[in-house]
Amino acid sequence: MATVVEELSAGQSAVLYVVTHEEMDALKVGITSTASKSDRVRAHTRRGWSVSMVLPFAAVEQARRAEKALIGFLRSCGATETVRSEQMPQGGYTETVAFARGAGVTVGQLANVAKVASDIVTATSGGLYRIDCWTREVRELLVEITQHSVTYSQEERKKMRALLIELRDQVEEWLVALDDPPA
């Protein structure tokens, strides 16, 4: 059977899923591409796991980030026990929580955390978020440069001016491209 890492490649859409196993008192967080979702999830359901939640993502990397956030959250809250590898011949035991009921972990709670992770991952994956961050950094840097400009030599101020003009010209090109995107 292909591992999840082998199955997933950039550019694919993916899902984050949670499956539970009553008898083992365990839950598992996983990701898979939407193209192979039924195969990966089926590997778990054939071994007594039940699908409790599926969250779609436009890109594999988004699903991977949400999975890491969800597992990290569980581990940081103390849910560190996993099922044994021999209990999961289909793989994925490191993304499980053993003794889920004893740890107080419910699928409903996990769904809420997963939804928040999904929203944050989706929002921070977009270009607008990165542009907003970059704009703030540039603005802060320009304020700092302006405050210290009196300490710069005439030559340094000329170089800074030339670089800022070059940056302004590049930003103007990007703005034009946004108004009239290439076909």
Summary of the structure (lengths in Angstrom):
residues: 183
radius of gyration: 23.8
end to end distance: 41.7
largest distance: 75.8
contacts: 492
relative contact order: 0.12
helix: 60%
strand: 15%
